[in-house]
Amino acid sequence: MRIKKAPSIAWRKIEGRAFVIEAATSTLHELNEPGTFLWEMINKGTDIEEMVKRTVREYSICDRTARKDIMNFVDRLSKAGMIENKRQ
């Protein structure tokens, strides 16, 4: 499954943190370092499996923990309308 940011979402990375703006609600979200790491992959349309692999390498955590954390993050973004899920 690939994750992509919704077309109505704008973002910028400033001093290592992603700032994501929901145009419809004018809501600004500031992401922490792991959130920014994941958001950059989402912006590129990276699939979940690759996100898990890269997260395991980057943060030296187990596959299970990475997958759980990523799925929670993706779920929150999806509920906020910030991303689109693309099945492949």
FENRA-V654044 format. One record per residue. RES is the residue in one small letter. PHI is phi in radians with two decimals (none if undefined). Layout:
res=RES phi=PHI
res=RES phi=PHI
This chain:
res=m phi=none
res=r phi=-1.72
res=i phi=-2.03
res=k phi=-2.31
res=k phi=-1.18
res=a phi=-1.16
res=p phi=-1.03
res=s phi=-1.47
res=i phi=-1.71
res=a phi=-1.99
res=w phi=-2.73
res=r phi=-2.54
res=k phi=-1.85
res=i phi=-2.27
res=e phi=0.87
res=g phi=1.46
res=r phi=-2.13
res=a phi=-1.53
res=f phi=-2.00
res=v phi=-1.97
res=i phi=-2.02
res=e phi=-1.55
res=a phi=-1.09
res=a phi=-1.10
res=t phi=-1.94
res=s phi=0.96
res=t phi=-1.63
res=l phi=-1.83
res=h phi=-2.02
res=e phi=-1.83
res=l phi=-1.68
res=n phi=-1.31
res=e phi=-1.04
res=p phi=-1.11
res=g phi=-1.11
res=t phi=-1.14
res=f phi=-0.98
res=l phi=-1.23
res=w phi=-1.06
res=e phi=-1.09
res=m phi=-1.22
res=i phi=-1.06
res=n phi=-1.02
res=k phi=-1.55
res=g phi=1.34
res=t phi=-1.17
res=d phi=-1.37
res=i phi=-0.99
res=e phi=-1.05
res=e phi=-1.20
res=m phi=-1.06
res=v phi=-1.11
res=k phi=-1.00
res=r phi=-1.17
res=t phi=-1.18
res=v phi=-1.03
res=r phi=-1.15
res=e phi=-1.18
res=y phi=-1.94
res=s phi=0.88
res=i phi=-2.06
res=c phi=-1.32
res=d phi=-0.98
res=r phi=-1.08
res=t phi=-1.14
res=a phi=-1.04
res=r phi=-1.08
res=k phi=-1.06
res=d phi=-1.11
res=i phi=-1.14
res=m phi=-1.14
res=n phi=-1.12
res=f phi=-1.07
res=v phi=-1.08
res=d phi=-1.08
res=r phi=-1.11
res=l phi=-1.14
res=s phi=-1.13
res=k phi=-1.09
res=a phi=-1.44
res=g phi=1.31
res=m phi=-1.57
res=i phi=-2.39
res=e phi=-2.18
res=n phi=-1.70
res=k phi=-2.08
res=r phi=-1.39
res=q phi=-2.42
